[in-house]
């Protein structure tokens, strides 16, 4: 702007008169009629030339600040690029570490298995040796007994007057003693063979102990991982759901959304798209920066209208939640709040065993069990959430638990993005 005569060609939109001055309070150009209007009477008025200089000065200051912000953002983006490389390196390191540990466990189990089989085979031979020893003893008995019998049968008839009675008596007694010994051996050999399998049973019990110990840890809940998404049709007006349906934010100003019978009207709740009526399921929620939230499951039939108790997760018979409220953790169902003492964590894991009626919550940061509901689900259930952090801009995020399906190769033959492409993403943009 300038004080040239061309300014008079610009007319006031209210009074259709030429503009003559600039109101600094309203930041508007005004005409003579505007000047005598009470609205601008006590305002600071300056010429167009002074206004131009003042506004230009403000613009220059803002431009400098914008440039600083842009440079700062540029540095942040470069740091994010470095962070992405760090993520790739960390993931690769963890993969190698886990692979090595699983390999070590397999080696230990294989070695223990081989040693156990060797002991079983050794015991196998020992048991057979005992049986074979008794068999050989039996055959030896038969052979010796037959000799005694033959000697008795071939003993010549004798007359006491024609022979040495003492020698004959001693021979007869010796044969008699042998027969008595053979009878005792016969009784022993004639008994059922009792195989001693205590050593084998001991080995079996040792392996069973390893199995039981392993079952305490396996399968882990994340074996039943699910990719969960929010159902935006159920989201309260103050919950903004992202396009990928993985994040929600509480916004102070209610959004303009379509009226849906499944939408919560009085409490900041949202349900998941998935509904479970059987099986085991596991999902995780990122809660970093959140101060007031609730995570659990509910029957899809849970009330959307009525009293606040009917619609608040954890306050009715149709919902089970673990929540953080005013710095305190609670497990809630049907209005019963069970206070939980635990350290703050960033990520919550939820494990649902529908048939067994168990709903467990874990602090994923150190995978510590926080609480387990034990009940009997009478209807299908769906993951349910609530958040009402008015002062926090952090979202509540559903963590992807399974790899996303790869995008198909395009018709023009362009390859799908690889890890190397991902690493170079920032460098291409910067």
C-alpha positions in Angstrom: 0.0 0.0 0.0 1.0 3.6 -0.5 -0.5 7.1 -0.1 -0.9 7.5 -3.9 -4.2 8.5 -5.5 -4.6 5.0 -6.7 -5.7 4.0 -3.2 -8.9 6.0 -3.6 -9.9 3.5 -6.3 -10.2 0.9 -3.6 -13.7 1.2 -2.0 -14.9 0.3 1.4 -17.1 -2.8 1.2 -19.4 -1.4 3.8 -19.9 2.1 2.6 -18.7 2.1 -1.0 -16.3 5.0 -0.3 -12.6 5.5 -0.8 -10.3 4.1 1.9 -8.2 6.7 3.7 -6.6 5.1 6.8 -5.6 1.8 8.4 -7.0 0.7 11.8 -4.3 -1.2 13.6 -6.7 -2.6 16.2 -9.0 -4.1 13.6 -6.3 -4.5 11.0 -8.6 -3.1 8.4 -8.5 -0.2 5.9 -11.3 2.3 6.6 -13.2 5.0 4.8 -14.4 8.4 6.2 -17.7 7.0 7.3 -15.9 4.2 9.1 -13.8 6.9 10.8 -16.8 8.6 12.4 -18.3 5.3 13.3 -18.0 4.6 17.1 -16.4 1.3 16.3 -13.0 2.9 15.4 -13.3 6.0 17.5 -10.7 5.0 20.2 -8.6 2.8 17.9 -5.1 3.5 16.7 -5.2 4.8 13.1 -2.2 5.3 10.8 -1.5 6.0 7.1 -1.3 3.4 4.5 2.5 4.0 4.2 3.1 3.6 7.9 0.8 0.6 8.0 2.7 -1.0 5.1 6.0 -0.5 6.9 4.6 -1.9 10.2 3.0 -4.9 8.6 6.1 -5.5 6.4 8.2 -5.5 9.6 5.9 -8.0 11.3 5.9 -10.1 8.1 9.7 -10.1 8.1 9.9 -11.2 11.7 7.4 -14.0 11.1 9.4 -15.0 7.9 12.6 -15.2 10.0 10.8 -17.3 12.6 9.4 -19.5 9.9 12.8 -20.0 8.4 14.2 -21.0 11.8 11.3 -23.4 12.2 12.0 -24.8 8.7 15.7 -25.3 9.5 14.8 -26.9 12.8 12.3 -29.2 11.1 14.9 -30.1 8.5 17.3 -31.2 11.3 14.5 -33.2 12.9 13.8 -34.9 9.6 17.5 -35.8 9.3 17.4 -37.1 12.8 14.4 -39.2 11.9 16.3 -40.5 8.9 19.1 -41.6 11.3 16.4 -43.1 13.6 15.0 -45.1 10.8 18.5 -46.6 10.1 18.8 -47.2 13.8 15.5 -49.1 13.8 16.6 -51.3 11.0 19.9 -52.0 12.8 18.1 -52.7 16.1 15.6 -55.0 14.5 18.4 -57.0 12.7 20.4 -57.2 16.0 17.3 -58.5 17.9 16.5 -61.0 15.2 20.1 -62.4 15.3 20.0 -62.5 19.1 16.7 -64.3 19.2 17.8 -66.7 16.4 21.0 -67.5 18.5 19.0 -68.1 21.7 16.4 -70.4 19.9 19.4 -72.2 18.3 21.0 -72.7 21.7 17.7 -74.0 23.2 17.3 -76.4 20.3 20.9 -77.6 20.7 20.4 -78.1 24.5 17.2 -80.0 23.9 18.7 -82.1 21.2 21.7 -82.9 23.3 19.5 -83.8 26.3 17.3 -85.9 24.0 20.3 -87.9 22.7 21.7 -88.4 26.2 18.3 -89.6 27.4 18.0 -92.1 24.4 21.5 -93.4 25.3 20.4 -94.0 28.9 17.3 -95.7 27.7 19.3 -98.0 25.4 21.8 -98.8 28.2 18.9 -99.7 30.5 17.4 -101.7 27.7 20.5 -103.8 27.5 20.8 -104.1 31.3 17.2 -105.4 31.6 17.8 -107.9 28.8 21.0 -109.0 30.4 19.1 -109.8 33.6 16.6 -111.9 31.7 19.3 -113.7 29.7 21.2 -114.4 32.9 18.1 -116.2 34.3 17.6 -118.0 31.1 21.2 -119.3 31.1 20.8 -120.2 34.8 17.7 -122.2 33.9 19.4 -124.1 31.2 22.3 -124.9 33.5 19.9 -126.1 36.1 18.2 -128.4 33.6 21.5 -129.8 32.5 22.8 -130.4 36.1 19.5 -131.9 37.2 19.5 -134.3 34.3 23.0 -135.5 35.3 21.8 -136.2 38.9 18.7 -138.0 37.6 20.8 -140.1 35.3 23.2 -141.0 38.2 20.3 -142.0 40.4 18.7 -144.1 37.7 22.0 -145.9 36.8 22.9 -146.5 40.4 23.3 -150.3 40.7 21.2 -152.1 43.2 23.4 -152.9 46.1 23.3 -155.0 49.2 24.5 -153.5 52.3 26.5 -156.6 53.1 28.4 -156.6 49.8 29.7 -153.0 49.8 31.0 -150.2 51.9 27.9 -148.9 53.5 29.5 -145.6 54.6 30.6 -144.7 51.1 27.2 -145.5 49.6 25.5 -143.5 52.3 27.7 -140.5 51.6 27.0 -140.7 47.9 23.3 -141.0 48.5 23.3 -138.0 50.8 25.3 -135.9 48.3 22.7 -136.6 45.6 19.9 -135.9 48.0 21.5 -132.5 48.9 21.9 -131.7 45.2 18.3 -132.5 44.5 17.2 -130.2 47.4 19.4 -127.4 46.0 17.9 -127.9 42.5 14.4 -127.8 44.0 15.1 -124.4 45.6 16.6 -123.1 42.3 13.6 -124.5 40.5 11.3 -122.6 42.8 13.3 -119.4 42.2 13.4 -119.8 38.4 9.8 -120.8 38.2 8.6 -117.4 39.5 7.3 -114.8 37.0 10.1 -112.5 35.7 9.7 -109.1 37.3 11.3 -106.4 35.0 12.5 -103.4 37.0 11.6 -100.3 35.0 12.2 -97.7 37.8 15.2 -96.3 35.9 13.2 -95.9 32.7 10.3 -94.3 34.6 12.8 -91.9 36.2 14.1 -90.8 32.8 10.5 -90.3 31.6 9.7 -88.2 34.6 12.7 -86.0 34.0 11.6 -85.3 30.4 8.1 -84.6 31.7 9.4 -82.0 34.1 11.1 -80.2 31.2 7.8 -80.4 29.2 5.8 -79.0 32.2 8.3 -76.2 32.7 8.2 -75.3 29.0 4.4 -75.3 29.0 4.5 -72.6 31.7 5.9 -70.3 29.1 4.6 -71.7 25.9 2.5 -71.0 24.0 3.0 -67.3 24.8 -0.1 -65.0 24.4 1.3 -63.4 21.3 1.1 -66.7 19.5 -2.5 -65.7 19.1 -1.8 -62.2 17.8 -4.5 -60.3 15.9 -4.4 -57.1 13.9 -7.2 -55.0 15.5 -8.9 -51.9 13.9 -11.3 -49.3 15.3 -14.9 -49.3 14.1 -15.4 -45.6 13.3 -19.1 -46.0 13.2 -19.1 -46.7 17.0 -16.7 -43.8 17.9 -18.0 -41.0 20.1 -18.1 -37.5 18.4 -15.1 -36.4 20.4 -12.9 -39.3 19.2 -11.2 -38.8 15.9 -10.3 -42.0 14.1 -7.5 -42.0 11.6 -8.0 -43.2 8.0 -6.2 -46.5 8.7 -8.4 -47.0 11.8 -5.4 -47.7 14.0 -5.3 -44.4 16.0 -7.8 -42.4 18.0 -7.5 -38.9 19.6 -9.7 -37.2 22.0 -10.7 -33.7 20.5 -12.3 -31.0 22.6 -14.7 -29.9 19.9 -17.3 -32.5 18.8 -17.0 -33.6 15.2 -19.7 -33.5 12.6 -20.4 -37.2 12.0 -23.2 -39.3 10.6 -25.8 -40.5 13.1 -25.4 -44.2 13.6 -27.3 -46.5 16.0 -24.1 -48.1 17.0 -22.4 -44.8 17.9 -21.7 -43.9 21.5 -23.5 -40.7 22.4 -22.5 -39.7 25.9 -19.2 -41.5 26.7 -15.9 -41.3 24.7 -15.9 -45.0 23.7 -15.1 -46.9 20.6 -15.4 -50.5 19.6 -13.2 -52.6 17.4 -14.2 -54.0 14.0 -13.4 -57.6 15.1 -15.9 -59.7 17.1 -14.8 -63.0 18.8 -17.1 -65.8 19.7 -14.5 -68.5 20.2 -10.7 -69.2 20.4 -7.8 -67.3 21.8 -6.8 -63.8 20.7 -4.1 -61.3 21.6 -3.6 -57.6 20.7 -1.6 -54.7 22.0 -2.3 -51.0 22.5 0.2 -48.1 22.6 -0.6 -45.8 25.5 2.4 -43.6 25.7 1.5 -40.1 26.9 -2.0 -41.0 27.8 -3.3 -40.2 31.3 -6.9 -41.3 31.1 -7.9 -44.5 29.2 -9.6 -47.8 29.4 -8.9 -51.0 27.4 -10.8 -54.3 27.4 -13.7 -56.1 25.8 -17.5 -55.7 25.7 -20.5 -57.3 24.2 -21.4 -55.6 20.9 -24.9 -55.2 22.3 -23.7 -52.8 25.1 -26.0 -49.8 25.3 -25.3 -46.7 23.2 -28.0 -44.7 24.9 -29.5 -44.5 28.3 -27.7 -43.8 31.6 -24.0 -43.0 31.7 -23.5 -46.2 33.7 -25.0 -48.2 30.9 -22.7 -46.7 28.3 -19.4 -46.4 30.4 -17.0 -49.3 29.9 -16.4 -51.2 33.1 -19.5 -49.8 34.8 -22.0 -52.5 33.6 -22.3 -56.3 33.2 -21.5 -56.1 29.5 -17.9 -54.8 29.7 -14.5 -55.6 31.3 -11.7 -53.1 31.2 -8.3 -52.3 32.7 -8.0 -48.5 33.0 -5.9 -45.6 34.2 -7.8 -42.8 35.8 -6.3 -39.8 37.6 -3.0 -41.6 38.0 -4.5 -44.8 39.4 -4.9 -48.2 37.8 -8.2 -50.2 38.1 -9.7 -53.4 36.8 -13.4 -52.8 36.4 -16.5 -54.8 35.7 -20.1 -54.0 36.6 -19.0 -51.0 38.6 -16.6 -52.9 40.8 -13.2 -51.2 40.7 -10.3 -53.3 41.8 -7.4 -51.0 42.5 -4.1 -52.2 41.0 -0.6 -51.1 42.1 1.8 -51.1 39.2 4.4 -48.9 37.5 3.4 -46.9 34.5 4.0 -48.5 31.1 3.8 -47.5 27.5 2.2 -50.6 25.9 -0.6 -52.8 27.1 -1.2 -56.4 25.9 -4.7 -58.0 26.0 -5.1 -61.8 25.9 -8.6 -63.3 25.5 -9.3 -67.0 26.0 -13.0 -67.1 25.1 -13.8 -70.7 26.0 -11.8 -70.6 29.3 -13.5 -67.3 30.2 -10.2 -65.4 30.8 -9.2 -61.9 29.9 -5.7 -61.0 30.9 -3.7 -57.7 30.7 0.0 -57.4 30.4 2.5 -54.6 30.7 4.4 -55.3 27.5 7.4 -53.2 28.5 8.5 -56.1 30.8 5.7 -58.5 30.0 4.3 -58.5 33.5 0.8 -59.8 34.2 -1.3 -57.0 35.5 -4.7 -58.6 36.1 -6.9 -61.5 34.8 -10.7 -61.4 34.7 -12.3 -64.9 35.1 -15.8 -65.1 33.9 -18.1 -67.0 31.5 -18.8 -65.1 28.2 -22.4 -65.7 27.2 -22.2 -63.7 24.0 -19.6 -62.7 21.4 -17.2 -60.0 22.5 -15.3 -57.2 20.8 -12.3 -55.2 21.9 -13.4 -51.9 23.4 -11.6 -48.6 24.3 -12.1 -45.3 26.0 -9.9 -42.2 26.2 -10.7 -38.7 27.5 -7.4 -36.9 27.7 -8.4 -33.3 27.1 -4.8 -31.9 27.6 -2.9 -34.7 25.7 -2.3 -34.8 22.0 -0.9 -38.3 22.1 -3.1 -40.8 20.3 -4.2 -44.2 21.5 -2.7 -46.6 19.0 -3.5 -50.2 18.0 -0.2 -51.9 17.4 0.1 -54.1 14.3 0.8 -57.6 15.5 1.1 -59.4 12.1 2.9 -58.3 9.0 0.7 -56.4 6.5 0.1 -58.2 3.2 2.6 -57.1 0.6 1.3 -54.9 -2.2 1.1 -56.7 -5.6 3.6 -55.9 -8.3 2.2 -53.2 -10.5 1.2 -53.9 -14.2 4.2 -51.9 -15.5 6.6 -54.2 -13.7 7.8 -51.9 -10.9 9.2 -53.8 -8.0 7.7 -53.6 -4.5 9.5 -51.4 -2.0 12.3 -53.2 -0.1 14.0 -52.5 3.2 16.7 -50.6 1.3 14.1 -48.5 -0.4 12.6 -47.7 3.1 16.0 -46.7 4.4 16.5 -44.3 1.5 13.1 -42.8 1.8 14.2 -39.8 3.9 17.3 -39.1 1.8 15.1 -38.9 -1.3 12.8 -36.4 0.4 15.4 -34.3 2.1 
